[in-house]
Amino acid sequence: MANRRIIAGVSGILLGSVGLHKIYTRQYKMFILYLIFFWTFIPTVVGFVEGVRYLFMTNEAFDKKYPKQQ
């Protein structure tokens, strides 16, 4: 679904510094790592890049890499 990819991309761009997009893609260990290092501003840059990457990714590639769990 395109909605999942867009939500992950926008949350990565806007709130990537605290790792919100990692919760949405169900990467909880990475979310904790982002929270630990948010004060260094490195997660901000990485979150922005990941958000842009999500937005340019195809829906099929996003669903394959981050499958929706039911």
Z-matrix of the N, CA and C atoms (Angstrom, degrees):
N
C 1 1.453
C 2 1.523 1 109.56
N 3 1.293 2 115.35 1 138.97
C 4 1.463 3 120.73 2 -179.68
C 5 1.526 4 111.22 3 -68.63
N 6 1.313 5 117.88 4 -29.73
C 7 1.463 6 120.46 5 -177.80
C 8 1.519 7 112.13 6 -61.88
N 9 1.311 8 118.08 7 -41.16
C 10 1.463 9 121.47 8 -179.95
C 11 1.517 10 110.80 9 -62.79
N 12 1.318 11 116.76 10 -42.47
C 13 1.456 12 121.91 11 -179.04
C 14 1.529 13 110.63 12 -66.73
N 15 1.306 14 117.00 13 -42.46
C 16 1.461 15 121.17 14 -179.56
C 17 1.527 16 111.12 15 -67.57
N 18 1.321 17 117.08 16 -42.98
C 19 1.468 18 120.23 17 178.53
C 20 1.525 19 110.50 18 -63.02
N 21 1.324 20 117.32 19 -43.03
C 22 1.466 21 120.37 20 178.26
C 23 1.525 22 110.74 21 -64.26
N 24 1.319 23 117.76 22 -40.12
C 25 1.454 24 120.99 23 -179.81
C 26 1.515 25 113.00 24 -66.48
N 27 1.317 26 116.42 25 -46.45
C 28 1.462 27 120.09 26 -179.28
C 29 1.524 28 110.83 27 -67.70
N 30 1.324 29 117.55 28 -40.12
C 31 1.469 30 119.12 29 178.29
C 32 1.524 31 110.94 30 -68.30
N 33 1.328 32 118.23 31 -31.29
C 34 1.458 33 120.38 32 175.20
C 35 1.519 34 111.88 33 -66.72
N 36 1.327 35 116.38 34 -38.97
C 37 1.459 36 120.31 35 179.94
C 38 1.528 37 110.77 36 -72.49
N 39 1.316 38 117.55 37 -46.78
C 40 1.464 39 120.75 38 -174.57
C 41 1.525 40 113.79 39 -82.27
N 42 1.324 41 117.37 40 -40.46
C 43 1.467 42 120.80 41 -174.57
C 44 1.527 43 112.55 42 -124.19
N 45 1.326 44 115.79 43 27.36
C 46 1.460 45 120.33 44 -179.79
C 47 1.511 46 113.31 45 -66.49
N 48 1.321 47 117.01 46 -22.05
C 49 1.462 48 119.58 47 -177.91
C 50 1.519 49 112.64 48 -65.00
N 51 1.320 50 117.60 49 -27.98
C 52 1.463 51 120.64 50 178.07
C 53 1.526 52 111.42 51 -105.73
N 54 1.335 53 117.42 52 1.08
C 55 1.455 54 120.73 53 173.80
C 56 1.512 55 115.85 54 81.17
N 57 1.308 56 118.26 55 25.56
C 58 1.465 57 120.03 56 -179.09
C 59 1.523 58 111.94 57 -61.01
N 60 1.304 59 117.18 58 -34.89
C 61 1.463 60 120.17 59 179.34
C 62 1.524 61 111.53 60 -66.64
N 63 1.315 62 117.79 61 -24.80
C 64 1.464 63 120.69 62 177.72
C 65 1.528 64 111.22 63 -72.63
N 66 1.309 65 117.32 64 -31.44
C 67 1.466 66 120.08 65 174.51
C 68 1.521 67 109.10 66 -66.89
N 69 1.322 68 115.53 67 -43.20
C 70 1.462 69 119.92 68 -177.39
C 71 1.524 70 112.18 69 -64.88
N 72 1.345 71 117.21 70 -33.47
C 73 1.466 72 120.28 71 177.77
C 74 1.522 73 112.34 72 -91.64
N 75 1.318 74 116.46 73 8.14
C 76 1.466 75 124.51 74 175.69
C 77 1.534 76 112.83 75 62.15
N 78 1.318 77 116.46 76 41.56
C 79 1.462 78 122.50 77 175.15
C 80 1.524 79 107.07 78 -112.18
N 81 1.314 80 115.26 79 76.20
C 82 1.461 81 121.56 80 -170.32
C 83 1.529 82 113.48 81 -68.31
N 84 1.319 83 117.74 82 -34.20
C 85 1.471 84 119.90 83 178.76
C 86 1.528 85 110.54 84 -66.66
N 87 1.316 86 116.31 85 -38.75
C 88 1.468 87 119.69 86 177.05
C 89 1.525 88 110.67 87 -67.83
N 90 1.330 89 117.33 88 -34.94
C 91 1.463 90 121.05 89 177.11
C 92 1.527 91 110.28 90 -59.88
N 93 1.314 92 117.09 91 -44.25
C 94 1.468 93 121.23 92 179.13
C 95 1.527 94 110.28 93 -64.38
N 96 1.327 95 116.92 94 -39.42
C 97 1.456 96 120.90 95 177.62
C 98 1.535 97 111.13 96 -63.50
N 99 1.318 98 117.28 97 -40.71
C 100 1.462 99 121.01 98 176.51
C 101 1.523 100 110.47 99 -63.08
N 102 1.323 101 117.57 100 -40.79
C 103 1.461 102 119.98 101 179.36
C 104 1.528 103 112.16 102 -65.55
N 105 1.314 104 116.57 103 -37.07
C 106 1.459 105 120.00 104 -179.58
C 107 1.525 106 111.14 105 -66.37
N 108 1.333 107 116.84 106 -38.42
C 109 1.461 108 120.77 107 -173.49
C 110 1.528 109 114.24 108 -106.18
N 111 1.334 110 119.03 109 14.68
C 112 1.465 111 119.58 110 -175.94
C 113 1.520 112 112.38 111 -62.67
N 114 1.294 113 118.66 112 -26.56
C 115 1.465 114 122.20 113 -178.45
C 116 1.522 115 112.52 114 -70.66
N 117 1.339 116 118.88 115 -14.74
C 118 1.456 117 121.76 116 -179.39
C 119 1.525 118 112.88 117 -87.66
N 120 1.297 119 117.83 118 -7.74
C 121 1.469 120 125.08 119 -177.83
C 122 1.520 121 113.23 120 67.82
N 123 1.307 122 118.89 121 0.64
C 124 1.462 123 121.46 122 174.89
C 125 1.527 124 110.21 123 -66.52
N 126 1.345 125 120.00 124 -45.28
C 127 1.464 126 119.47 125 176.83
C 128 1.524 127 113.21 126 -61.16
N 129 1.314 128 118.26 127 -26.68
C 130 1.460 129 120.89 128 177.83
C 131 1.521 130 110.29 129 -64.91
N 132 1.307 131 116.44 130 -46.37
C 133 1.468 132 121.03 131 180.00
C 134 1.521 133 110.28 132 -67.74
N 135 1.318 134 116.50 133 -45.93
C 136 1.464 135 120.82 134 -178.76
C 137 1.527 136 110.33 135 -65.57
N 138 1.322 137 117.65 136 -41.00
C 139 1.460 138 121.50 137 177.71
C 140 1.510 139 112.18 138 -61.88
N 141 1.339 140 117.37 139 -40.18
C 142 1.455 141 121.21 140 177.55
C 143 1.527 142 110.89 141 -63.15
N 144 1.332 143 116.03 142 -45.84
C 145 1.471 144 120.43 143 179.83
C 146 1.528 145 110.52 144 -63.66
N 147 1.324 146 117.18 145 -42.95
C 148 1.462 147 119.97 146 178.75
C 149 1.519 148 111.31 147 -65.20
N 150 1.321 149 117.27 148 -38.48
C 151 1.459 150 120.49 149 178.04
C 152 1.511 151 112.02 150 -62.07
N 153 1.311 152 116.82 151 -44.02
C 154 1.464 153 120.64 152 177.53
C 155 1.523 154 109.92 153 -65.06
N 156 1.320 155 116.79 154 -40.09
C 157 1.469 156 120.64 155 178.27
C 158 1.530 157 111.46 156 -62.24
N 159 1.330 158 117.18 157 -40.93
C 160 1.466 159 120.31 158 177.02
C 161 1.522 160 111.00 159 -61.44
N 162 1.331 161 116.78 160 -41.21
C 163 1.455 162 120.10 161 -177.54
C 164 1.526 163 112.51 162 -68.09
N 165 1.323 164 117.94 163 -31.02
C 166 1.456 165 120.81 164 179.11
C 167 1.523 166 113.07 165 -90.56
N 168 1.320 167 117.47 166 -5.86
C 169 1.459 168 122.44 167 178.84
C 170 1.534 169 108.97 168 -76.84
N 171 1.321 170 116.80 169 146.99
C 172 1.463 171 119.20 170 175.53
C 173 1.525 172 109.41 171 -73.27
N 174 1.317 173 115.47 172 158.57
C 175 1.464 174 120.00 173 179.36
C 176 1.526 175 111.10 174 -61.33
N 177 1.314 176 116.66 175 -39.77
C 178 1.463 177 120.64 176 -179.01
C 179 1.520 178 111.11 177 -65.30
N 180 1.321 179 116.80 178 -42.65
C 181 1.462 180 120.21 179 179.60
C 182 1.524 181 111.14 180 -66.65
N 183 1.333 182 116.88 181 -39.33
C 184 1.460 183 120.27 182 178.54
C 185 1.528 184 110.69 183 -64.87
N 186 1.332 185 116.75 184 -45.58
C 187 1.469 186 120.33 185 -179.88
C 188 1.514 187 112.26 186 -65.70
N 189 1.338 188 117.07 187 -31.22
C 190 1.459 189 119.94 188 178.36
C 191 1.534 190 111.06 189 -72.39
N 192 1.330 191 116.18 190 -40.87
C 193 1.460 192 120.39 191 -177.83
C 194 1.522 193 112.37 192 -77.28
N 195 1.340 194 116.96 193 -36.29
C 196 1.465 195 122.46 194 -178.25
C 197 1.522 196 109.19 195 -125.09
N 198 1.334 197 118.01 196 76.56
C 199 1.467 198 119.76 197 -176.18
C 200 1.538 199 112.03 198 -66.01
N 201 1.311 200 114.36 199 145.13
C 202 1.458 201 120.34 200 178.24
C 203 1.522 202 108.73 201 -79.81
N 204 1.329 203 115.42 202 124.20
C 205 1.467 204 119.76 203 178.74
C 206 1.513 205 109.07 204 -91.34
N 207 1.304 206 115.33 205 143.97
C 208 1.470 207 118.89 206 -177.01
C 209 1.482 208 111.75 207 -108.92
